Amino acid sequence: MIATGKAHGKIILIGEHAVVYGQPAITIPLLDIPTKVQVKATSQQKSYINSTYYQGDLENAPNKFKGIVLLIALLSKDLPISKPVQLDIQSDLPLERGMGSSAATAAAITKAMFAYAHSTLTPQQLIQYTNFAEQITHGTPSGVDAVTVNSKSPIYYIKDKLTENFNMNIHGYLTIIDSGVTGNTGEAVHDLRILKNSQPAVIDPMLEELGQLTFQAQKSISNQQLTTLGNILTRAQNILKMLQVSTPQLDQLIKIANQAGALGTKITGSGRGGCLISLSDNLATAQNIAQQTKKNGAVRTWIQTLHQN
């Protein structure tokens, strides 16, 4: 028997880092960038992973796979699945770029393992198991990735308080720009926590302003105010830079994207590398942003329409 589980990527439109401290964030599912996991029986004595980044048994997997390894062990125990299995992981999501790769993989594994065990998976269980892996991988994540990689519509999210789906019915485009530099969510979140604890009078107002900008962003989306949304993204990026999660390379790519016609460009995710998102009002501009940033060091780009209907 071969059992299959699927999930997809995500980006944070606005609210990253602040969402860890109870402020809202808006996330967008990337339905066209999927992750697929197949689970099947194996004649080997130990469970085995076959993926682009690692092929081998669970116990010898590199440390970056620790969350997935422990998730598979937990699922095997809880379901239970007593015999070794092989997991084939296929994903178009780059690792450690803020696009939800780890959460999508964990969600797809959970779905596939439940299907393999002929067990019913509730939405609550799916989120719980995905977050189990995320906490190991990222330390103290907000939980928003686990929700978004399992959603088909954008989400307005406040940690432990609100998960609200909404229609992003605005005519615009996001160019997602992969800087080619590996990010580290756990490290970035940890460093910001230290900065916050040492300078609360400086950092807390910035996090609160990011929350206010997120609220304004949802309002501008509802009112079809694309230029206003671009200005909000620009201000959010300025704050993220002050929070020390941008880099000179990211700043340069942002400058190039804005010169190519973007209404606003910012980090998406933890920063220190990873991806940027750049807002434009037409496809030609989105394509130009992709072209110009790739000429200047970006390794890959995607274009995401914001209009859902």
Secondary structure, DSSP 8 states (H G I E B T S, - for coil): -EEEEEEEEEEEEE-TTGGGGT--EEEEEEEEEEEEEEEEE-SSSS-EEE-SS-EEEGGG--GGGHHHHHHHHHHHHHTT--S-EEEEEEE-S-TTSSS-HHHHHHHHHHHHHHHHTT----HHHHHHHHHHHHHHHHSS--SHHHHHTT-SS-EEEETTTEEEE-------EEEEEE-S----HHHHHHHHHHHHHH-HHHHHHHHHHHHHHHHHHHHHHHTT-HHHHHHHHHHHHHHHHHTT---HHHHHHHHHHHHTT-SEEEEESS-SSSEEEEEESSHHHHHHHHHHHHHTT--EEEEEE----
